[in-house]
Amino acid sequence: MNTETRRLHLSLEGATRSELGRRRGEALRPTLAVAYAKYAELFRRLGVTARLERAGVDRSLAAIEGWRPEVIAEFEGVAAGAGVGLEQVAALNARTEILALAPRASSECSTVTAVVDGHRRGVQTWDWHIELDPFWHTHEVAGPGHRYAGLTEQGILSKIGVNDAGLALHFNILGHRDDGPGGVPMHVLSSVVLAECATVDAAIALIREAPIASSSAFTMLDSAQSVSVEISPAGVFPIPERAGSVQRTNHFQHETPLAAQKTELYEPDSSERLELVRERLGSGLPGGDAEMVELLVSGSGQPPLTCVPDMALSYGERWATLATVITDPDARTVRILDGMPTEAATGDWIALTV
């Protein structure tokens, strides 16, 4: 394991989810309240009132309680360890669902999987608001179920990662007109998948039985296959690997959820990014990690696979590529660049093995 980086890294162990939560909260005590305050500011700027936020939190907690009540204990542990309220921890973990209450134009993440030297690997950019860059970190989690490692945000249980069974998970937001709080938050679902599932097929089965009220794509890979699973209030729709690769941006590819997509959120940007990636793959699959990352490099005049913030805009509009992530499920490794694909040769990487 190499953790030589300026970015915060957490190594968490606990026999129960409650213990894991308390240790996460204690490690984040200096910053978690500040991270929540910055998210609350974003909610208000985008038109989500405190009343709507709290209602969304209550509905999310009720869905989790009915599905995996031990996650509530983990939230309570985070809150106690960090000295914040349970509702603040829940709001962070349900930030995708709360933000679904606010119409907004976005520039979001891009993901590609490919078979390289007989092994499947995944790469993605994580694009988010530049103001929230101080509030993400890497982590290793050893609790009930599988150990996993990857990237997440302050107080949020999981995002992108790989587990010790050889399952990797990449994360892209989607937008459906029925999205909102009321189901299991996507970031909680990521945590449960990585902790409980050993294969892509097991993960799809778990996702199908979860109560869902919001949308994202989990692009998952193991030694046998890679699949981008479109999750939405309309159902769960796997998009299979073709010619050794899966490509994912931020629009639905299956016709059923596509029929009720919030097209104004990510289009035409998302389709243009997907077209550029597929054009590049037309000359063949990448030969290694460097070529995987190059798939997501874009320059002036090209669709923003690499997202550079426009600092003339205001909070809520300054989109940036905060991290670049490579997963290798056969090797049980995840490599995380603190920055854009254009910084791959010189930037800070953290390499984690579970």
Backbone torsions as a table, in degrees:
resi	resn	phi	psi	omega
1	MET	NA	133.3	175.3
2	ASN	-118.0	117.2	-179.9
3	THR	-123.3	30.4	179.4
4	GLU	-80.9	93.0	-175.9
5	THR	-157.8	156.7	176.2
6	ARG	-76.8	-16.7	-177.7
7	ARG	-74.1	141.1	176.8
8	LEU	-59.8	136.4	176.2
9	HIS	-129.6	132.8	179.1
10	LEU	-112.5	132.6	169.8
11	SER	-112.4	109.8	-170.8
12	LEU	-115.8	132.9	174.9
13	GLU	-133.3	143.8	177.2
14	GLY	-169.7	143.3	179.7
15	ALA	-74.3	-22.4	179.6
16	THR	-131.7	165.2	176.1
17	ARG	-65.4	-32.8	177.1
18	SER	-61.1	-44.4	178.0
19	GLU	-64.3	-43.7	177.5
20	LEU	-57.2	-44.3	-178.9
21	GLY	-62.2	-44.2	-179.2
22	ARG	-63.0	-40.9	-179.8
23	ARG	-68.2	-36.4	175.2
24	ARG	-63.8	-46.2	-179.4
25	GLY	-61.8	-43.3	179.1
26	GLU	-61.8	-40.8	-179.4
27	ALA	-67.3	-27.9	-176.5
28	LEU	-102.4	7.4	-174.8
29	ARG	-53.8	-38.4	-178.5
30	PRO	-68.3	-20.1	-169.4
31	THR	-126.9	-14.9	-170.4
32	LEU	-65.8	-42.4	179.5
33	ALA	-62.2	-37.8	178.2
34	VAL	-66.3	-40.9	178.3
35	ALA	-61.6	-44.0	178.0
36	TYR	-62.1	-43.0	-179.5
37	ALA	-59.4	-37.8	179.2
38	LYS	-69.2	-36.8	175.4
39	TYR	-68.5	-40.7	177.9
40	ALA	-60.3	-39.0	176.0
41	GLU	-61.6	-42.4	178.6
42	LEU	-63.0	-44.6	178.1
43	PHE	-54.9	-47.4	-176.8
44	ARG	-66.4	-41.4	179.4
45	ARG	-60.6	-31.9	-177.8
46	LEU	-93.4	5.0	172.9
47	GLY	94.9	9.6	176.6
48	VAL	-91.6	109.8	-177.7
49	THR	-72.7	166.1	176.7
50	ALA	-59.8	-36.4	179.2
51	ARG	-65.5	-44.6	178.4
52	LEU	-65.1	-40.1	177.4
53	GLU	-59.2	-48.8	-177.6
54	ARG	-64.7	-39.0	177.1
55	ALA	-62.8	-40.5	177.3
56	GLY	-63.8	-40.8	176.7
57	VAL	-61.0	-46.8	-178.3
58	ASP	-61.7	-41.0	-179.9
59	ARG	-68.8	-37.7	178.1
60	SER	-66.4	-44.1	178.6
61	LEU	-60.9	-39.0	179.8
62	ALA	-64.9	-40.3	178.8
63	ALA	-65.4	-42.6	179.1
64	ILE	-64.7	-42.8	-178.9
65	GLU	-58.1	-36.2	-179.1
66	GLY	-82.7	-9.1	-175.6
67	TRP	-115.1	-55.0	178.5
68	ARG	-137.3	79.9	-175.7
69	PRO	-60.6	-23.0	178.7
70	GLU	-64.8	-21.3	176.3
71	VAL	-68.3	-33.0	175.5
72	ILE	-61.5	-41.0	177.3
73	ALA	-62.6	-35.9	177.2
74	GLU	-66.8	-43.5	174.9
75	PHE	-56.7	-45.5	-179.4
76	GLU	-61.8	-37.3	176.8
77	GLY	-65.4	-43.2	177.0
78	VAL	-59.3	-47.0	-178.3
79	ALA	-60.8	-45.7	-179.6
80	ALA	-65.5	-43.0	-178.9
81	GLY	-66.3	-34.9	-177.1
82	ALA	-92.5	-11.5	-178.7
83	GLY	73.5	35.8	177.4
84	VAL	-125.5	175.7	179.9
85	GLY	-82.8	152.3	176.5
86	LEU	-55.6	-40.0	-177.1
87	GLU	-64.9	-28.4	177.7
88	GLN	-72.3	-41.9	176.4
89	VAL	-62.8	-43.5	179.2
90	ALA	-63.3	-38.7	179.3
91	ALA	-64.1	-39.7	177.1
92	LEU	-62.8	-46.0	-178.9
93	ASN	-69.6	-25.1	178.3
94	ALA	-103.0	23.7	-175.0
95	ARG	-63.5	-33.3	176.7
96	THR	-61.9	-43.7	-177.0
97	GLU	-71.5	-38.4	178.1
98	ILE	-67.5	-41.2	178.7
99	LEU	-67.1	-22.2	176.7
100	ALA	-65.1	-16.7	177.7
101	LEU	-76.8	-10.6	-175.7
102	ALA	-115.8	119.8	173.7
103	PRO	-66.2	134.0	-177.5
104	ARG	-158.4	144.0	172.1
105	ALA	-87.6	139.4	-172.1
106	SER	-138.9	158.1	167.2
107	SER	-122.8	119.1	-168.6
108	GLU	-123.8	-159.3	-165.3
109	CYS	-83.2	159.5	176.3
110	SER	-130.6	138.1	-175.5
111	THR	-135.9	141.7	176.3
112	VAL	-138.7	136.8	166.6
113	THR	-112.5	152.2	179.1
114	ALA	-155.4	150.0	172.8
115	VAL	-85.2	117.9	-178.2
116	VAL	-121.6	117.5	-178.9
117	ASP	53.3	39.6	176.9
118	GLY	82.2	0.8	-178.7
119	HIS	-122.6	141.0	178.5
120	ARG	-82.2	136.0	175.4
121	ARG	-134.2	154.4	176.9
122	GLY	-124.0	150.9	175.2
123	VAL	-140.3	142.9	173.9
124	GLN	-152.3	155.4	165.3
125	THR	-95.6	145.3	170.7
126	TRP	-110.6	107.8	-179.7
127	ASP	-102.0	130.0	-177.9
128	TRP	-156.5	-174.9	-176.5
129	HIS	-72.2	130.3	-176.4
130	ILE	-59.9	-29.8	-179.9
131	GLU	-66.0	-19.1	-179.2
132	LEU	-96.9	5.2	179.0
133	ASP	-57.9	-35.8	179.9
134	PRO	-67.8	-9.3	-167.7
135	PHE	-113.7	29.5	170.3
136	TRP	-124.4	160.0	-176.7
137	HIS	-156.3	170.7	172.2
138	THR	-98.2	159.0	-179.9
139	HIS	-154.6	155.7	168.2
140	GLU	-122.4	131.3	-173.0
141	VAL	-124.3	119.1	177.4
142	ALA	-121.8	97.4	-179.6
143	GLY	-139.4	-153.2	175.7
144	PRO	-58.6	134.3	-180.0
145	GLY	87.9	-152.9	-177.0
146	HIS	-74.1	144.8	168.6
147	ARG	-73.8	145.2	175.6
148	TYR	-145.8	161.4	-178.7
149	ALA	-144.0	155.7	178.7
150	GLY	164.5	-145.6	-174.8
151	LEU	-121.2	139.7	173.1
152	THR	-154.3	-175.7	179.5
153	GLU	-111.9	166.2	-177.9
154	GLN	-53.7	120.4	176.4
155	GLY	83.0	-11.9	-177.6
156	ILE	-91.1	132.5	-168.6
157	LEU	-68.8	-30.8	-176.7
158	SER	-167.0	158.4	170.9
159	LYS	-144.7	-97.2	-178.0
160	ILE	-96.4	138.8	179.2
161	GLY	-177.0	-176.2	178.1
162	VAL	-140.3	145.7	179.5
163	ASN	-113.4	174.2	-173.0
164	ASP	-75.6	-5.7	174.2
165	ALA	-87.9	-9.6	-179.2
166	GLY	92.6	34.1	174.3
167	LEU	-112.4	126.5	177.3
168	ALA	-111.5	147.8	-177.2
169	LEU	-135.2	124.1	172.0
170	HIS	-110.1	157.3	-163.5
171	PHE	-135.7	122.3	174.4
172	ASN	-132.4	134.5	175.7
173	ILE	-76.1	141.7	170.4
174	LEU	-121.7	171.7	-178.6
175	GLY	-135.2	117.6	178.2
176	HIS	-118.6	147.5	-174.7
177	ARG	-66.2	-17.1	178.0
178	ASP	-97.5	7.8	-178.2
179	ASP	-63.6	148.9	172.7
180	GLY	166.6	-178.5	174.3
181	PRO	-68.6	164.6	178.0
182	GLY	127.9	-12.0	175.0
183	GLY	-121.9	-169.5	176.3
184	VAL	-71.1	125.2	178.5
185	PRO	-60.2	145.1	-175.9
186	MET	-59.8	-37.0	-179.5
187	HIS	-70.5	-31.5	173.4
188	VAL	-68.0	-42.5	178.9
189	LEU	-59.5	-40.0	176.6
190	SER	-58.4	-45.0	179.7
191	SER	-60.6	-45.0	-178.0
192	VAL	-67.7	-41.0	177.6
193	VAL	-59.3	-49.4	-177.2
194	LEU	-66.7	-32.9	-179.0
195	ALA	-79.8	-28.6	-170.3
196	GLU	-110.4	-17.0	-169.2
197	CYS	-113.5	138.7	-179.8
198	ALA	-102.2	-17.4	-175.5
199	THR	-139.5	164.9	175.1
200	VAL	-60.5	-43.9	-178.3
201	ASP	-62.0	-41.8	177.9
202	ALA	-64.3	-37.9	179.5
203	ALA	-65.6	-42.2	178.8
204	ILE	-62.5	-41.4	178.6
205	ALA	-62.4	-42.5	178.3
206	LEU	-63.0	-45.6	-179.4
207	ILE	-61.2	-37.8	-179.0
208	ARG	-63.9	-28.7	-178.1
209	GLU	-94.5	0.3	178.2
210	ALA	-83.9	142.9	173.7
211	PRO	-72.4	119.8	-172.0
212	ILE	-117.3	134.3	175.8
213	ALA	-134.9	6.6	-178.6
214	SER	-140.3	179.6	-171.3
215	SER	-128.5	138.4	169.9
216	SER	-159.6	169.0	171.2
217	ALA	-116.2	124.6	170.3
218	PHE	-99.6	109.2	174.2
219	THR	-91.5	114.6	-171.0
220	MET	-122.2	147.3	179.9
221	LEU	-144.2	145.4	172.1
222	ASP	-136.3	-165.4	-175.8
223	SER	-68.8	-20.6	-172.6
224	ALA	-100.9	-26.2	-172.9
225	GLN	-163.9	162.3	167.1
226	SER	-129.6	141.3	-176.2
227	VAL	-144.5	139.0	171.1
228	SER	-102.5	114.2	-173.5
229	VAL	-98.1	112.7	177.2
230	GLU	-83.2	117.2	-176.4
231	ILE	-109.2	130.1	-176.9
232	SER	-160.1	168.3	173.2
233	PRO	-61.1	-18.6	178.5
234	ALA	-83.6	-8.1	-179.5
235	GLY	133.3	-172.4	-177.3
236	VAL	-117.8	124.2	-170.8
237	PHE	-132.8	102.2	177.6
238	PRO	-72.1	134.1	173.5
239	ILE	-107.0	109.9	-170.3
240	PRO	-77.2	163.4	174.0
241	GLU	-66.3	138.0	174.2
242	ARG	-132.0	134.8	179.4
243	ALA	52.6	37.9	174.4
244	GLY	79.8	16.0	-176.0
245	SER	-153.8	150.0	167.6
246	VAL	-123.5	139.2	177.6
247	GLN	-124.5	138.1	-174.8
248	ARG	-142.2	129.8	167.4
249	THR	-121.2	-129.9	-170.6
250	ASN	-124.3	25.1	172.3
251	HIS	-123.1	155.4	177.5
252	PHE	-68.3	143.4	175.2
253	GLN	-106.4	-23.4	177.4
254	HIS	-83.5	137.9	-172.7
255	GLU	-63.8	-28.4	-176.5
256	THR	-67.7	-56.9	177.3
257	PRO	-70.5	-27.2	179.3
258	LEU	-59.7	-30.3	-177.9
259	ALA	-63.9	-22.9	179.3
260	ALA	-123.0	32.1	-179.0
261	GLN	-72.2	146.2	168.7
262	LYS	-80.9	78.3	-172.9
263	THR	-59.6	-31.5	-176.6
264	GLU	-67.2	-16.2	-177.9
265	LEU	-71.0	-48.8	-167.6
266	TYR	-125.3	-3.9	-177.7
267	GLU	-104.2	149.9	6.0
268	PRO	-83.9	-0.5	-175.2
269	ASP	-51.6	-47.4	-173.5
270	SER	-64.8	-46.1	179.5
271	SER	-64.0	-36.9	179.8
272	GLU	-67.0	-38.7	177.1
273	ARG	-65.7	-43.5	179.5
274	LEU	-62.2	-42.5	179.2
275	GLU	-61.6	-40.2	179.7
276	LEU	-65.0	-44.3	178.6
277	VAL	-61.0	-45.4	-178.5
278	ARG	-66.6	-34.4	175.5
279	GLU	-62.2	-42.8	179.2
280	ARG	-65.9	-37.1	179.6
281	LEU	-72.2	-14.0	179.4
282	GLY	-61.9	-23.0	179.0
283	SER	-90.9	1.4	176.6
284	GLY	126.8	160.9	179.5
285	LEU	-71.0	151.9	178.7
286	PRO	-64.7	154.1	-176.7
287	GLY	-97.2	-3.1	-178.6
288	GLY	178.1	-175.4	-175.6
289	ASP	-60.3	-40.7	-178.1
290	ALA	-61.8	-41.5	179.3
291	GLU	-73.0	-29.9	173.6
292	MET	-60.9	-48.1	-179.2
293	VAL	-63.1	-39.0	-178.7
294	GLU	-60.5	-27.2	177.0
295	LEU	-58.4	-27.1	-173.9
296	LEU	-106.8	13.9	175.3
297	VAL	-90.4	128.8	174.9
298	SER	-134.9	152.8	-177.5
299	GLY	-120.2	-168.2	-178.2
300	SER	-58.2	130.6	178.4
301	GLY	86.7	-5.8	178.7
302	GLN	-102.4	157.7	174.2
303	PRO	-54.8	140.5	-168.6
304	PRO	-78.3	70.6	168.7
305	LEU	-63.8	-37.8	170.2
306	THR	-102.8	120.0	-170.0
307	CYS	-105.0	117.3	-180.0
308	VAL	-106.3	125.9	-174.7
309	PRO	-70.1	142.9	172.7
310	ASP	-93.8	101.6	-173.5
311	MET	-74.2	-4.5	173.5
312	ALA	-77.2	-15.2	178.5
313	LEU	-87.3	178.8	-176.4
314	SER	-104.9	170.8	176.8
315	TYR	-55.4	131.2	-174.2
316	GLY	104.0	-12.4	-178.1
317	GLU	-125.4	-7.0	-176.0
318	ARG	-93.4	86.5	-176.4
319	TRP	-86.5	135.8	-177.8
320	ALA	-142.0	148.3	169.0
321	THR	-78.7	106.4	-177.2
322	LEU	-84.0	-28.8	-177.2
323	ALA	-154.7	156.7	174.9
324	THR	-126.5	130.7	-170.4
325	VAL	-127.4	133.8	175.0
326	ILE	-119.5	128.6	175.4
327	THR	-115.1	144.6	175.5
328	ASP	-133.5	91.0	-173.4
329	PRO	-65.1	-32.0	177.9
330	ASP	-63.5	-37.9	178.3
331	ALA	-86.5	-4.5	-176.9
332	ARG	58.0	40.6	-177.5
333	THR	-123.7	151.2	170.3
334	VAL	-134.8	131.3	178.0
335	ARG	-115.4	130.3	-172.8
336	ILE	-125.7	121.3	175.8
337	LEU	-94.2	127.9	176.3
338	ASP	-80.5	76.8	-178.8
339	GLY	149.1	-164.5	-173.0
340	MET	-86.6	160.1	176.9
341	PRO	-57.2	-29.4	178.6
342	THR	-65.7	-14.1	-180.0
343	GLU	-102.3	12.1	-172.5
344	ALA	-59.4	-36.8	-175.4
345	ALA	-76.4	-25.9	-173.2
346	THR	-121.9	-9.1	-173.6
347	GLY	-82.2	177.3	178.3
348	ASP	-83.1	118.3	175.1
349	TRP	-107.0	146.6	167.4
350	ILE	-120.3	129.7	-179.6
351	ALA	-112.3	123.9	-177.7
352	LEU	-121.8	137.6	176.1
353	THR	-124.9	132.4	179.3
354	VAL	-110.3	NA	NA
